């Protein structure tokens, strides 16, 4: 029967959500139009016992008198044309869905790459934050009762910051000497590394019984 022919797998298709939107309005209309026309042919078919393949002649080779031959031939022709149209439209649908899934894979790959990049950047930032500061000079002697001793400096302290001098702008010990000369009687913030731990000290360069304003000897570190 023609009804059985029209109901074969592949002639009806259901699209949901994203996939339906991906087909585009023109392609969706084409699918709906072909299916509607097939349905109309099916509903208009009123020849009992005659489908797409039954013979239209009797056992003696004469045209059958129990069916409208013109209607049958016309219906068969229309169905064949509509089936061909349906195949062409379904091919376009398949290509559109392949493109949709390909775009999904590309987007997923980009999202994963961005997430990986962000994670690596976050780890790098954490590594930078946990990296110990770099020292540029070292205390190799301190006189008892000196301003350096009073401030809490110790031998082998590695200097990370000395007032405005730090690892980035340190060039020579003249930088420290200049800061000391301009800070006579004024407190300086000094950051040192002592056995791997960072310590903040307040050092006040001032004249005392010994030599200089600090009472300690500082040497540059070779990196």
C-alpha positions as protocol buffer text, in pm:
chain_id: "A"
residue {
  index: 1
  type: UNK
  ca { x: 0 y: 0 z: 0 }
}
residue {
  index: 2
  type: UNK
  ca { x: 102 y: 360 z: -58 }
}
residue {
  index: 3
  type: UNK
  ca { x: 53 y: 430 z: 313 }
}
residue {
  index: 4
  type: UNK
  ca { x: 321 y: 174 z: 390 }
}
residue {
  index: 5
  type: UNK
  ca { x: 555 y: 329 z: 133 }
}
residue {
  index: 6
  type: UNK
  ca { x: 513 y: 675 z: 285 }
}
residue {
  index: 7
  type: UNK
  ca { x: 574 y: 548 z: 635 }
}
residue {
  index: 8
  type: UNK
  ca { x: 909 y: 389 z: 562 }
}
residue {
  index: 9
  type: UNK
  ca { x: 1207 y: 496 z: 778 }
}
residue {
  index: 10
  type: UNK
  ca { x: 1367 y: 823 z: 670 }
}
residue {
  index: 11
  type: UNK
  ca { x: 1052 y: 990 z: 536 }
}
residue {
  index: 12
  type: UNK
  ca { x: 968 y: 1137 z: 876 }
}
residue {
  index: 13
  type: UNK
  ca { x: 1221 y: 1324 z: 1086 }
}
residue {
  index: 14
  type: UNK
  ca { x: 1202 y: 1502 z: 1421 }
}
residue {
  index: 15
  type: UNK
  ca { x: 1434 y: 1790 z: 1509 }
}
residue {
  index: 16
  type: UNK
  ca { x: 1471 y: 1929 z: 1856 }
}
residue {
  index: 17
  type: UNK
  ca { x: 1606 y: 2253 z: 1996 }
}
residue {
  index: 18
  type: UNK
  ca { x: 1948 y: 2350 z: 1865 }
}
residue {
  index: 19
  type: UNK
  ca { x: 1942 y: 2109 z: 1572 }
}
residue {
  index: 20
  type: UNK
  ca { x: 1614 y: 2249 z: 1444 }
}
residue {
  index: 21
  type: UNK
  ca { x: 1748 y: 2605 z: 1472 }
}
residue {
  index: 22
  type: UNK
  ca { x: 2069 y: 2502 z: 1294 }
}
residue {
  index: 23
  type: UNK
  ca { x: 1873 y: 2398 z: 984 }
}
residue {
  index: 24
  type: UNK
  ca { x: 1767 y: 2754 z: 916 }
}
residue {
  index: 25
  type: UNK
  ca { x: 1417 y: 2872 z: 822 }
}
residue {
  index: 26
  type: UNK
  ca { x: 1450 y: 2792 z: 448 }
}
residue {
  index: 27
  type: UNK
  ca { x: 1561 y: 2431 z: 503 }
}
residue {
  index: 28
  type: UNK
  ca { x: 1298 y: 2374 z: 772 }
}
residue {
  index: 29
  type: UNK
  ca { x: 1028 y: 2499 z: 535 }
}
residue {
  index: 30
  type: UNK
  ca { x: 1160 y: 2266 z: 263 }
}
residue {
  index: 31
  type: UNK
  ca { x: 1140 y: 1963 z: 494 }
}
residue {
  index: 32
  type: UNK
  ca { x: 792 y: 2056 z: 608 }
}
residue {
  index: 33
  type: UNK
  ca { x: 677 y: 2123 z: 252 }
}
residue {
  index: 34
  type: UNK
  ca { x: 794 y: 1786 z: 117 }
}
residue {
  index: 35
  type: UNK
  ca { x: 643 y: 1596 z: 410 }
}
residue {
  index: 36
  type: UNK
  ca { x: 315 y: 1786 z: 375 }
}
residue {
  index: 37
  type: UNK
  ca { x: 295 y: 1706 z: 4 }
}
residue {
  index: 38
  type: UNK
  ca { x: 363 y: 1339 z: 72 }
}
residue {
  index: 39
  type: UNK
  ca { x: 87 y: 1340 z: 330 }
}
residue {
  index: 40
  type: UNK
  ca { x: -153 y: 1503 z: 85 }
}
residue {
  index: 41
  type: UNK
  ca { x: -78 y: 1238 z: -178 }
}
residue {
  index: 42
  type: UNK
  ca { x: -133 y: 968 z: 84 }
}
residue {
  index: 43
  type: UNK
  ca { x: -467 y: 1114 z: 192 }
}
residue {
  index: 44
  type: UNK
  ca { x: -583 y: 1154 z: -171 }
}
residue {
  index: 45
  type: UNK
  ca { x: -501 y: 796 z: -263 }
}
residue {
  index: 46
  type: UNK
  ca { x: -826 y: 601 z: -277 }
}
residue {
  index: 47
  type: UNK
  ca { x: -736 y: 308 z: -499 }
}
residue {
  index: 48
  type: UNK
  ca { x: -786 y: -4 z: -292 }
}
residue {
  index: 49
  type: UNK
  ca { x: -520 y: -270 z: -317 }
}
residue {
  index: 50
  type: UNK
  ca { x: -290 y: -67 z: -540 }
}
residue {
  index: 51
  type: UNK
  ca { x: 42 y: 63 z: -413 }
}
residue {
  index: 52
  type: UNK
  ca { x: 364 y: 162 z: -584 }
}
residue {
  index: 53
  type: UNK
  ca { x: 450 y: -179 z: -730 }
}
residue {
  index: 54
  type: UNK
  ca { x: 126 y: -361 z: -804 }
}
residue {
  index: 55
  type: UNK
  ca { x: 60 y: -431 z: -1177 }
}
residue {
  index: 56
  type: UNK
  ca { x: -191 y: -210 z: -1359 }
}
residue {
  index: 57
  type: UNK
  ca { x: -291 y: -484 z: -1604 }
}
residue {
  index: 58
  type: UNK
  ca { x: -492 y: -796 z: -1541 }
}
residue {
  index: 59
  type: UNK
  ca { x: -379 y: -1154 z: -1593 }
}
residue {
  index: 60
  type: UNK
  ca { x: -462 y: -1131 z: -1963 }
}
residue {
  index: 61
  type: UNK
  ca { x: -256 y: -815 z: -2012 }
}
residue {
  index: 62
  type: UNK
  ca { x: -546 y: -572 z: -2037 }
}
residue {
  index: 63
  type: UNK
  ca { x: -562 y: -249 z: -1834 }
}
residue {
  index: 64
  type: UNK
  ca { x: -732 y: -307 z: -1504 }
}
residue {
  index: 65
  type: UNK
  ca { x: -1089 y: -186 z: -1493 }
}
residue {
  index: 66
  type: UNK
  ca { x: -1114 y: -176 z: -1113 }
}
residue {
  index: 67
  type: UNK
  ca { x: -878 y: 123 z: -1066 }
}
residue {
  index: 68
  type: UNK
  ca { x: -840 y: 472 z: -1209 }
}
residue {
  index: 69
  type: UNK
  ca { x: -522 y: 420 z: -1409 }
}
residue {
  index: 70
  type: UNK
  ca { x: -465 y: 790 z: -1465 }
}
residue {
  index: 71
  type: UNK
  ca { x: -494 y: 861 z: -1094 }
}
residue {
  index: 72
  type: UNK
  ca { x: -262 y: 575 z: -1004 }
}
residue {
  index: 73
  type: UNK
  ca { x: 5 y: 675 z: -1258 }
}
residue {
  index: 74
  type: UNK
  ca { x: -18 y: 1041 z: -1154 }
}
residue {
  index: 75
  type: UNK
  ca { x: 6 y: 953 z: -785 }
}
residue {
  index: 76
  type: UNK
  ca { x: 300 y: 718 z: -842 }
}
residue {
  index: 77
  type: UNK
  ca { x: 481 y: 984 z: -1043 }
}
residue {
  index: 78
  type: UNK
  ca { x: 417 y: 1247 z: -775 }
}
residue {
  index: 79
  type: UNK
  ca { x: 537 y: 1013 z: -500 }
}
residue {
  index: 80
  type: UNK
  ca { x: 859 y: 931 z: -687 }
}
residue {
  index: 81
  type: UNK
  ca { x: 927 y: 1301 z: -742 }
}
residue {
  index: 82
  type: UNK
  ca { x: 853 y: 1379 z: -378 }
}
residue {
  index: 83
  type: UNK
  ca { x: 1076 y: 1094 z: -259 }
}
residue {
  index: 84
  type: UNK
  ca { x: 1360 y: 1234 z: -470 }
}
residue {
  index: 85
  type: UNK
  ca { x: 1293 y: 1580 z: -329 }
}
residue {
  index: 86
  type: UNK
  ca { x: 1288 y: 1431 z: 18 }
}
residue {
  index: 87
  type: UNK
  ca { x: 1625 y: 1262 z: -35 }
}
residue {
  index: 88
  type: UNK
  ca { x: 1777 y: 1589 z: -158 }
}
residue {
  index: 89
  type: UNK
  ca { x: 1639 y: 1782 z: 139 }
}
residue {
  index: 90
  type: UNK
  ca { x: 1755 y: 1515 z: 384 }
}
residue {
  index: 91
  type: UNK
  ca { x: 2103 y: 1537 z: 235 }
}
residue {
  index: 92
  type: UNK
  ca { x: 2102 y: 1911 z: 304 }
}
residue {
  index: 93
  type: UNK
  ca { x: 1977 y: 1840 z: 656 }
}
residue {
  index: 94
  type: UNK
  ca { x: 2258 y: 1589 z: 712 }
}
residue {
  index: 95
  type: UNK
  ca { x: 2519 y: 1839 z: 590 }
}
residue {
  index: 96
  type: UNK
  ca { x: 2374 y: 2112 z: 814 }
}
residue {
  index: 97
  type: UNK
  ca { x: 2386 y: 1881 z: 1119 }
}
residue {
  index: 98
  type: UNK
  ca { x: 2745 y: 1779 z: 1038 }
}
residue {
  index: 99
  type: UNK
  ca { x: 2840 y: 2147 z: 1023 }
}
residue {
  index: 100
  type: UNK
  ca { x: 2662 y: 2208 z: 1355 }
}
residue {
  index: 101
  type: UNK
  ca { x: 2847 y: 1924 z: 1527 }
}
residue {
  index: 102
  type: UNK
  ca { x: 3179 y: 2034 z: 1372 }
}
residue {
  index: 103
  type: UNK
  ca { x: 3126 y: 2386 z: 1509 }
}
residue {
  index: 104
  type: UNK
  ca { x: 3043 y: 2236 z: 1849 }
}
residue {
  index: 105
  type: UNK
  ca { x: 3368 y: 2040 z: 1847 }
}
residue {
  index: 106
  type: UNK
  ca { x: 3567 y: 2347 z: 1745 }
}
residue {
  index: 107
  type: UNK
  ca { x: 3404 y: 2555 z: 2018 }
}
residue {
  index: 108
  type: UNK
  ca { x: 3467 y: 2281 z: 2274 }
}
residue {
  index: 109
  type: UNK
  ca { x: 3834 y: 2264 z: 2168 }
}
residue {
  index: 110
  type: UNK
  ca { x: 3866 y: 2645 z: 2195 }
}
residue {
  index: 111
  type: UNK
  ca { x: 3699 y: 2645 z: 2537 }
}
residue {
  index: 112
  type: UNK
  ca { x: 3929 y: 2370 z: 2660 }
}
residue {
  index: 113
  type: UNK
  ca { x: 4235 y: 2555 z: 2526 }
}
residue {
  index: 114
  type: UNK
  ca { x: 4126 y: 2878 z: 2695 }
}
residue {
  index: 115
  type: UNK
  ca { x: 4054 y: 2696 z: 3021 }
}
residue {
  index: 116
  type: UNK
  ca { x: 4397 y: 2530 z: 3005 }
}
residue {
  index: 117
  type: UNK
  ca { x: 4563 y: 2865 z: 2932 }
}
residue {
  index: 118
  type: UNK
  ca { x: 4379 y: 3028 z: 3221 }
}
residue {
  index: 119
  type: UNK
  ca { x: 4474 y: 2744 z: 3456 }
}
residue {
  index: 120
  type: UNK
  ca { x: 4840 y: 2767 z: 3352 }
}
residue {
  index: 121
  type: UNK
  ca { x: 4832 y: 3144 z: 3399 }
}
residue {
  index: 122
  type: UNK
  ca { x: 4679 y: 3098 z: 3745 }
}
residue {
  index: 123
  type: UNK
  ca { x: 4945 y: 2842 z: 3840 }
}
residue {
  index: 124
  type: UNK
  ca { x: 5219 y: 3071 z: 3709 }
}
residue {
  index: 125
  type: UNK
  ca { x: 5078 y: 3358 z: 3914 }
}
residue {
  index: 126
  type: UNK
  ca { x: 5071 y: 3141 z: 4224 }
}
residue {
  index: 127
  type: UNK
  ca { x: 5429 y: 3032 z: 4155 }
}
residue {
  index: 128
  type: UNK
  ca { x: 5536 y: 3395 z: 4122 }
}
residue {
  index: 129
  type: UNK
  ca { x: 5359 y: 3481 z: 4447 }
}
residue {
  index: 130
  type: UNK
  ca { x: 5530 y: 3197 z: 4634 }
}
residue {
  index: 131
  type: UNK
  ca { x: 5874 y: 3266 z: 4487 }
}
residue {
  index: 132
  type: UNK
  ca { x: 6103 y: 3411 z: 4755 }
}
residue {
  index: 133
  type: UNK
  ca { x: 6216 y: 3770 z: 4689 }
}
residue {
  index: 134
  type: UNK
  ca { x: 6563 y: 3815 z: 4544 }
}
residue {
  index: 135
  type: UNK
  ca { x: 6828 y: 3978 z: 4762 }
}
residue {
  index: 136
  type: UNK
  ca { x: 7091 y: 4212 z: 4616 }
}
residue {
  index: 137
  type: UNK
  ca { x: 7328 y: 4263 z: 4913 }
}
residue {
  index: 138
  type: UNK
  ca { x: 7444 y: 4095 z: 5231 }
}
residue {
  index: 139
  type: UNK
  ca { x: 7549 y: 4207 z: 5579 }
}
residue {
  index: 140
  type: UNK
  ca { x: 7890 y: 4055 z: 5660 }
}
residue {
  index: 141
  type: UNK
  ca { x: 7975 y: 4241 z: 5986 }
}
residue {
  index: 142
  type: UNK
  ca { x: 7795 y: 4445 z: 6256 }
}
residue {
  index: 143
  type: UNK
  ca { x: 7943 y: 4654 z: 6536 }
}
residue {
  index: 144
  type: UNK
  ca { x: 7784 y: 4610 z: 6882 }
}
residue {
  index: 145
  type: UNK
  ca { x: 7575 y: 4910 z: 6991 }
}
residue {
  index: 146
  type: UNK
  ca { x: 7554 y: 5047 z: 6637 }
}
residue {
  index: 147
  type: UNK
  ca { x: 7231 y: 5168 z: 6471 }
}
residue {
  index: 148
  type: UNK
  ca { x: 7234 y: 4848 z: 6261 }
}
residue {
  index: 149
  type: UNK
  ca { x: 7263 y: 4632 z: 6572 }
}
residue {
  index: 150
  type: UNK
  ca { x: 6987 y: 4826 z: 6749 }
}
residue {
  index: 151
  type: UNK
  ca { x: 6759 y: 4783 z: 6445 }
}
residue {
  index: 152
  type: UNK
  ca { x: 6804 y: 4406 z: 6465 }
}
residue {
  index: 153
  type: UNK
  ca { x: 7028 y: 4344 z: 6164 }
}
residue {
  index: 154
  type: UNK
  ca { x: 7237 y: 4029 z: 6188 }
}
residue {
  index: 155
  type: UNK
  ca { x: 7543 y: 3898 z: 6009 }
}
residue {
  index: 156
  type: UNK
  ca { x: 7451 y: 3705 z: 5691 }
}
residue {
  index: 157
  type: UNK
  ca { x: 7117 y: 3886 z: 5657 }
}
residue {
  index: 158
  type: UNK
  ca { x: 7043 y: 3921 z: 5285 }
}
residue {
  index: 159
  type: UNK
  ca { x: 6896 y: 4258 z: 5194 }
}
residue {
  index: 160
  type: UNK
  ca { x: 6585 y: 4259 z: 4972 }
}
residue {
  index: 161
  type: UNK
  ca { x: 6487 y: 4623 z: 5023 }
}
residue {
  index: 162
  type: UNK
  ca { x: 6678 y: 4909 z: 5176 }
}
residue {
  index: 163
  type: UNK
  ca { x: 6460 y: 5219 z: 5178 }
}
residue {
  index: 164
  type: UNK
  ca { x: 6389 y: 5296 z: 4812 }
}
residue {
  index: 165
  type: UNK
  ca { x: 6656 y: 5053 z: 4688 }
}
residue {
  index: 166
  type: UNK
  ca { x: 6544 y: 4708 z: 4572 }
}
residue {
  index: 167
  type: UNK
  ca { x: 6651 y: 4428 z: 4339 }
}
residue {
  index: 168
  type: UNK
  ca { x: 6514 y: 4602 z: 4031 }
}
residue {
  index: 169
  type: UNK
  ca { x: 6694 y: 4937 z: 4075 }
}
residue {
  index: 170
  type: UNK
  ca { x: 7008 y: 4830 z: 4262 }
}
residue {
  index: 171
  type: UNK
  ca { x: 7324 y: 4899 z: 4066 }
}
residue {
  index: 172
  type: UNK
  ca { x: 7600 y: 4935 z: 4326 }
}
residue {
  index: 173
  type: UNK
  ca { x: 7658 y: 5006 z: 4696 }
}
residue {
  index: 174
  type: UNK
  ca { x: 7653 y: 5376 z: 4607 }
}
residue {
  index: 175
  type: UNK
  ca { x: 7274 y: 5342 z: 4591 }
}
residue {
  index: 176
  type: UNK
  ca { x: 7264 y: 5239 z: 4958 }
}
residue {
  index: 177
  type: UNK
  ca { x: 7519 y: 5506 z: 5058 }
}
residue {
  index: 178
  type: UNK
  ca { x: 7306 y: 5773 z: 4893 }
}
residue {
  index: 179
  type: UNK
  ca { x: 6991 y: 5661 z: 5076 }
}
residue {
  index: 180
  type: UNK
  ca { x: 7179 y: 5652 z: 5409 }
}
residue {
  index: 181
  type: UNK
  ca { x: 7324 y: 6004 z: 5360 }
}
residue {
  index: 182
  type: UNK
  ca { x: 6979 y: 6146 z: 5281 }
}
residue {
  index: 183
  type: UNK
  ca { x: 6814 y: 5965 z: 5574 }
}
residue {
  index: 184
  type: UNK
  ca { x: 7031 y: 6083 z: 5866 }
}
residue {
  index: 185
  type: UNK
  ca { x: 6806 y: 6059 z: 6173 }
}
residue {
  index: 186
  type: UNK
  ca { x: 6512 y: 5930 z: 5965 }
}
residue {
  index: 187
  type: UNK
  ca { x: 6377 y: 5575 z: 5985 }
}
residue {
  index: 188
  type: UNK
  ca { x: 6427 y: 5345 z: 5687 }
}
residue {
  index: 189
  type: UNK
  ca { x: 6227 y: 5033 z: 5608 }
}
residue {
  index: 190
  type: UNK
  ca { x: 6465 y: 4744 z: 5553 }
}
residue {
  index: 191
  type: UNK
  ca { x: 6359 y: 4397 z: 5439 }
}
residue {
  index: 192
  type: UNK
  ca { x: 6598 y: 4107 z: 5483 }
}
residue {
  index: 193
  type: UNK
  ca { x: 6601 y: 3732 z: 5426 }
}
residue {
  index: 194
  type: UNK
  ca { x: 6723 y: 3540 z: 5727 }
}
residue {
  index: 195
  type: UNK
  ca { x: 6750 y: 3162 z: 5693 }
}
residue {
  index: 196
  type: UNK
  ca { x: 6486 y: 3171 z: 5421 }
}
residue {
  index: 197
  type: UNK
  ca { x: 6239 y: 3386 z: 5615 }
}
residue {
  index: 198
  type: UNK
  ca { x: 6156 y: 3747 z: 5540 }
}
residue {
  index: 199
  type: UNK
  ca { x: 6195 y: 4007 z: 5818 }
}
residue {
  index: 200
  type: UNK
  ca { x: 6089 y: 4372 z: 5821 }
}
residue {
  index: 201
  type: UNK
  ca { x: 6318 y: 4607 z: 6017 }
}
residue {
  index: 202
  type: UNK
  ca { x: 6327 y: 4980 z: 6093 }
}
residue {
  index: 203
  type: UNK
  ca { x: 6677 y: 5121 z: 6070 }
}
residue {
  index: 204
  type: UNK
  ca { x: 6758 y: 5481 z: 6168 }
}
residue {
  index: 205
  type: UNK
  ca { x: 7092 y: 5597 z: 6027 }
}
residue {
  index: 206
  type: UNK
  ca { x: 7247 y: 5818 z: 6293 }
}
residue {
  index: 207
  type: UNK
  ca { x: 7584 y: 5924 z: 6431 }
}
residue {
  index: 208
  type: UNK
  ca { x: 7709 y: 5710 z: 6711 }
}
residue {
  index: 209
  type: UNK
  ca { x: 8037 y: 5635 z: 6889 }
}
residue {
  index: 210
  type: UNK
  ca { x: 8164 y: 5425 z: 6601 }
}
residue {
  index: 211
  type: UNK
  ca { x: 8234 y: 5488 z: 6233 }
}
residue {
  index: 212
  type: UNK
  ca { x: 7966 y: 5584 z: 5984 }
}
residue {
  index: 213
  type: UNK
  ca { x: 7587 y: 5610 z: 6027 }
}
residue {
  index: 214
  type: UNK
  ca { x: 7507 y: 5237 z: 6031 }
}
residue {
  index: 215
  type: UNK
  ca { x: 7787 y: 5051 z: 6206 }
}
residue {
  index: 216
  type: UNK
  ca { x: 7777 y: 4757 z: 5968 }
}
residue {
  index: 217
  type: UNK
  ca { x: 7943 y: 4641 z: 5651 }
}
residue {
  index: 218
  type: UNK
  ca { x: 7735 y: 4552 z: 5344 }
}
residue {
  index: 219
  type: UNK
  ca { x: 7862 y: 4371 z: 5036 }
}
residue {
  index: 220
  type: UNK
  ca { x: 7682 y: 4315 z: 4702 }
}
residue {
  index: 221
  type: UNK
  ca { x: 7562 y: 3968 z: 4614 }
}
residue {
  index: 222
  type: UNK
  ca { x: 7681 y: 3811 z: 4290 }
}
residue {
  index: 223
  type: UNK
  ca { x: 7383 y: 3652 z: 4105 }
}
